[in-house]
C-alpha cells in the first residue's frame, strides 16, 4: 500500500511540474516586453516572443549567441556589466541595441542576476524597453528650445536696438531744440 501511495504522489508531483513548465512557457510567450535570459557568460538561453519581434531574430537563430554582440557600443555594455557584477542589478541603462536588420534601436535596459540556491550568479534576465519615441521627442523638444532661445536673442536684440534708436532720436530732437 505504501508503494502505491508513493507512485501516486510521484505522479502528482510530475503532473504539477509539467503544469508549472507549461505555465512558465505560456507566460514567457505572453510577455509584451522584450525579455531574454542568459548564462553567466551572456550566451542567450531563451528569449520571449516579444524579443523575437523586437530584435528580428527567431529564437532558433539567437539561442546560444552572445547577447553582447547585439549592443552597438561595447563601452556602454562594459559599464552595465561592471554594475551588474557589483550589485546584481542594473536599472535604466540606456544603450543602443542592434537588431537583425542592423537598425540601431535606443533602449532602456534592465538586468537582474539569476542565482542558484547558494546565491551564486548563474545567469541574467534582460529586459529591453524601446525608447525611440522618447528620444525623438527629446530631440524635437531640444530643437524647439533652441529655436525659442534664438528667437529670444533676436527679439531682445531688436528691443535693445529700438531703445538705442529712441535714445538717439531724443538726443537729436534735444539738439534741434537747443542748438549751440
C-alpha positions in Angstrom: 0.0 0.0 0.0 2.9 2.4 0.8 4.5 1.8 -2.6 1.2 2.6 -4.3 0.9 6.0 -2.5 4.5 6.8 -3.3 3.8 6.2 -7.0 0.6 8.3 -6.8 2.4 11.2 -5.1 5.3 10.9 -7.6 2.9 11.0 -10.5 1.1 14.0 -8.9 4.4 15.9 -8.5 5.3 15.1 -12.1 1.9 16.4 -13.3 2.3 19.5 -11.2 5.8 20.0 -12.6 4.6 19.6 -16.2 1.7 22.1 -15.4 4.2 24.5 -14.0 6.5 24.2 -17.0 3.5 24.8 -19.3 2.5 27.9 -17.3 6.0 29.3 -17.4 6.2 28.7 -21.2 2.8 30.4 -21.7 3.8 33.3 -19.5 7.1 33.6 -21.4 5.3 33.8 -24.7 2.7 36.2 -23.3 5.2 38.9 -22.1 4.6 42.1 -24.0 8.1 43.4 -23.3 11.3 42.0 -25.0 12.9 39.7 -22.4 15.7 37.2 -22.6 17.8 35.3 -20.2 21.4 34.3 -20.5 24.0 32.2 -18.8 26.9 33.7 -16.8 28.9 34.5 -20.0 25.9 36.2 -21.6 25.0 33.5 -24.1 21.3 33.6 -24.7 19.4 30.6 -23.3 15.8 31.7 -24.1 14.0 34.8 -25.4 10.4 35.9 -25.3 8.2 36.2 -28.4 8.4 39.9 -27.9 12.2 39.7 -28.1 11.9 37.9 -31.4 9.6 40.7 -32.8 11.8 43.5 -31.3 15.2 42.1 -32.4 14.1 40.5 -35.7 15.9 37.2 -34.7 14.0 34.0 -34.3 14.7 32.0 -31.2 16.5 29.3 -33.2 18.8 32.0 -34.6 19.6 33.7 -31.4 19.7 30.9 -28.8 23.4 30.3 -28.0 24.6 33.6 -29.4 26.3 36.1 -27.1 24.0 38.9 -26.2 26.8 41.4 -26.1 27.1 41.2 -29.9 23.7 43.0 -30.1 25.0 46.1 -28.4 26.2 48.8 -30.7 28.6 50.5 -28.2 30.6 47.9 -26.3 31.8 50.6 -23.8 28.2 51.0 -22.6 27.8 47.3 -22.3 31.0 47.1 -20.2 29.7 49.8 -17.8 26.4 47.8 -17.4 28.4 44.6 -16.9 30.5 46.2 -14.2 27.4 47.4 -12.3 25.7 44.1 -12.8 28.6 42.1 -11.3 28.9 44.5 -8.4 25.2 44.9 -7.5 23.4 42.1 -9.3 21.0 44.6 -10.8 21.1 47.3 -13.5 18.2 49.7 -13.8 17.6 52.2 -16.6 20.8 51.7 -18.6 20.4 53.5 -22.0 22.2 51.6 -24.7 22.0 51.1 -28.5 20.6 47.7 -29.5 21.4 46.3 -32.9 18.5 44.5 -34.5 18.9 41.8 -37.1 18.2 44.4 -39.8 21.3 46.3 -38.5 18.9 49.1 -37.2 20.3 50.8 -34.1 17.5 51.0 -31.5 17.9 53.1 -28.4 16.7 51.0 -25.4 16.4 51.3 -21.7 17.9 48.1 -20.5 17.3 46.4 -17.1 19.2 43.4 -15.9 18.8 41.2 -12.9 21.1 38.4 -11.9 19.8 34.8 -11.7 21.2 32.9 -8.7 21.4 29.3 -7.6 20.5 28.0 -4.1 23.9 29.1 -2.8 23.4 32.7 -4.1 26.0 32.2 -6.9 25.2 34.1 -10.1 24.4 31.6 -12.8 22.9 33.9 -15.4 20.9 37.1 -16.1 17.5 38.3 -17.1 17.5 41.1 -19.6 14.5 43.4 -20.3 14.6 45.9 -23.1 12.3 49.0 -23.5 12.4 50.7 -26.9 12.8 54.4 -26.2 12.9 55.5 -29.8 9.8 57.7 -29.4 11.2 59.3 -26.3 14.5 60.0 -27.9 12.7 61.5 -31.0 10.5 63.7 -28.6 13.6 64.8 -26.7 15.4 65.8 -29.9 12.3 67.7 -31.2 11.9 69.4 -27.8 15.6 70.5 -27.7 15.2 71.9 -31.3 12.2 73.9 -30.1 14.0 75.2 -27.1 17.0 76.2 -29.4 14.6 77.9 -31.8 12.9 79.7 -28.9 16.3 80.8 -27.4 17.4 82.1 -30.9 14.1 84.0 -31.2 14.5 85.4 -27.7 18.1 86.6 -28.6 16.7 88.2 -31.8 13.8 89.8 -30.0 15.8 91.1 -27.1 18.5 92.3 -29.5 15.8 94.1 -31.6 14.3 95.6 -28.4 17.7 96.8 -27.3 18.4 98.3 -30.7 15.0 100.1 -30.6 15.9 101.5 -27.2 19.2 102.8 -28.6 17.4 104.3 -31.6 14.8 106.0 -29.4 17.6 107.4 -27.2 19.4 108.7 -30.3 16.2 110.2 -31.6 15.6 112.0 -28.3 19.2 113.3 -28.4 18.7 114.6 -31.9 15.5 116.2 -31.0 17.1 117.9 -28.0 19.9 119.2 -30.1 17.4 120.7 -32.6 15.6 122.4 -29.8 18.8 123.6 -28.1 21.3 124.4 -30.9 24.7 125.6 -29.7 
